[in-house]
Amino acid sequence: MFGIGGNEFLIIVLVVFFLFGPDKIPELIQVFKKGLAMYNDAKSQVTEVVNTQVLTPEERELFSDPLGVKKLRGSVDSMLTPQRASLISGVESLNEVARGSASTTEAKPGSTVEAIPADDTDSIWSSVQGEES
């Protein structure tokens, strides 16, 4: 909370207690609550005025995604979908080989092949991407 640790917060509370005494603290808390409520009301009013009277719909869209990350993510996902599907099919064929159901691949004596869980393709995909760069 605001970069303040537990010990610092305790010291602040003790200083406030000694400065104002137990009688004034409830009043201070109420004043703080009212000030915070007024700040939140003013903030929402300013946001509403800016969104309705100052910004055009295009500008609002620009402020909601200033770097165009949402559009970029959609295009990257659409580009990577075919590669991801081929990777999943490759993992499934490796699993078949590991289970011994595929007879086309010969294993070397003494070698072992571990089956890769089908739901672990994301970690495989990220390791493949890391090797390419």
C-alpha positions as CSV (number, residue, x, y, z in Angstrom):
1,M,0.0,0.0,0.0
2,F,1.8,3.2,-1.2
3,G,5.1,1.5,-0.8
4,I,4.7,1.5,3.0
5,G,5.6,-1.6,5.0
6,G,3.9,-2.8,8.1
7,N,6.4,-1.3,10.5
8,E,6.2,2.1,8.8
9,F,2.4,2.1,8.9
10,L,2.4,1.2,12.6
11,I,4.8,4.1,13.3
12,I,2.6,6.5,11.4
13,V,-0.5,5.4,13.3
14,L,1.3,5.8,16.6
15,V,2.5,9.4,15.7
16,V,-1.1,10.3,14.6
17,F,-2.4,8.9,17.9
18,F,0.1,10.9,20.0
19,L,-0.4,14.1,18.0
20,F,-4.2,14.2,18.0
21,G,-5.2,12.0,20.8
22,P,-8.0,9.4,20.9
23,D,-10.8,12.0,20.9
24,K,-9.9,13.6,17.6
25,I,-9.0,10.5,15.5
26,P,-12.7,9.5,14.7
27,E,-13.3,13.1,13.5
28,L,-10.1,13.0,11.4
29,I,-11.2,9.7,9.8
30,Q,-14.7,11.1,8.9
31,V,-13.0,14.2,7.4
32,F,-10.7,12.0,5.4
33,K,-13.7,9.8,4.2
34,K,-15.6,12.9,3.1
35,G,-12.5,14.3,1.2
36,L,-12.0,10.9,-0.5
37,A,-15.6,10.8,-1.5
38,M,-15.5,14.3,-2.9
39,Y,-12.3,13.4,-4.9
40,N,-13.9,10.3,-6.4
41,D,-17.1,12.3,-7.4
42,A,-15.0,15.0,-9.0
43,K,-12.9,12.5,-10.8
44,S,-15.9,10.6,-12.2
45,Q,-17.5,13.9,-13.3
46,V,-14.4,15.1,-15.1
47,T,-14.1,11.6,-16.8
48,E,-17.7,11.8,-17.9
49,V,-17.3,15.4,-19.3
50,V,-14.1,14.5,-21.2
51,N,-15.7,11.3,-22.7
52,T,-18.9,12.9,-23.7
53,Q,-18.0,16.5,-24.7
54,V,-14.3,16.7,-25.4
55,L,-13.3,13.4,-27.2
56,T,-14.6,12.0,-30.4
57,P,-15.3,8.3,-30.6
58,E,-12.1,7.8,-32.6
59,E,-10.1,9.6,-29.9
60,R,-11.8,7.5,-27.2
61,E,-10.8,4.3,-29.0
62,L,-7.3,5.6,-29.3
63,F,-7.0,6.3,-25.6
64,S,-8.5,2.9,-24.7
65,D,-5.7,1.2,-26.7
66,P,-3.0,3.8,-27.4
67,L,-0.3,1.4,-28.7
68,G,-2.7,-0.7,-30.7
69,V,-1.9,-3.8,-28.7
70,K,-5.3,-5.4,-29.0
71,K,-5.2,-5.2,-32.8
72,L,-1.6,-6.4,-32.9
73,R,-2.4,-9.4,-30.6
74,G,-5.3,-10.4,-32.8
75,S,-3.2,-10.3,-36.0
76,V,-0.3,-12.2,-34.3
77,D,-2.7,-14.9,-33.0
78,S,-4.2,-15.3,-36.5
79,M,-0.7,-15.6,-38.0
80,L,0.5,-18.2,-35.4
81,T,-2.6,-20.4,-35.4
82,P,-1.4,-22.6,-38.4
83,Q,2.0,-23.1,-36.9
84,R,0.5,-23.9,-33.5
85,A,-1.8,-26.5,-35.1
86,S,1.1,-28.2,-36.9
87,L,3.1,-28.2,-33.7
88,I,0.2,-29.9,-31.8
89,S,-0.1,-32.5,-34.6
90,G,3.7,-33.1,-34.3
91,V,3.4,-33.6,-30.6
92,E,0.6,-36.0,-31.0
93,S,2.6,-38.1,-33.5
94,L,5.6,-38.0,-31.1
95,N,3.2,-39.3,-28.4
96,E,2.2,-42.1,-30.7
97,V,5.8,-43.0,-31.3
98,A,6.5,-42.9,-27.6
99,R,3.7,-45.2,-26.9
100,G,4.8,-47.7,-29.5
101,S,1.7,-47.4,-31.6
102,A,3.5,-46.1,-34.7
103,S,5.5,-48.8,-36.4
104,T,7.1,-46.6,-39.0
105,T,9.8,-45.3,-36.7
106,E,12.6,-47.4,-35.4
107,A,14.1,-46.7,-32.0
108,K,17.8,-47.2,-31.4
109,P,18.6,-49.8,-28.8
110,G,19.0,-48.3,-25.3
111,S,17.2,-45.0,-26.2
112,T,14.0,-43.9,-24.5
113,V,11.3,-41.6,-25.8
114,E,9.1,-39.8,-23.3
115,A,5.5,-39.0,-24.1
116,I,4.6,-35.3,-24.1
117,P,1.3,-34.4,-22.5
118,A,-1.0,-32.8,-25.2
119,D,-1.8,-29.9,-22.8
120,D,1.9,-29.1,-22.5
121,T,2.1,-27.7,-26.1
122,D,2.3,-24.1,-24.9
123,S,5.6,-24.7,-23.1
124,I,6.9,-26.5,-26.2
125,W,5.7,-23.7,-28.4
126,S,7.5,-21.1,-26.3
127,S,10.7,-23.2,-26.4
128,V,10.5,-23.5,-30.1
129,Q,10.0,-19.7,-30.4
130,G,13.0,-19.2,-28.2
131,E,15.2,-21.3,-30.4
132,E,14.2,-19.4,-33.5
133,S,15.3,-16.0,-32.1
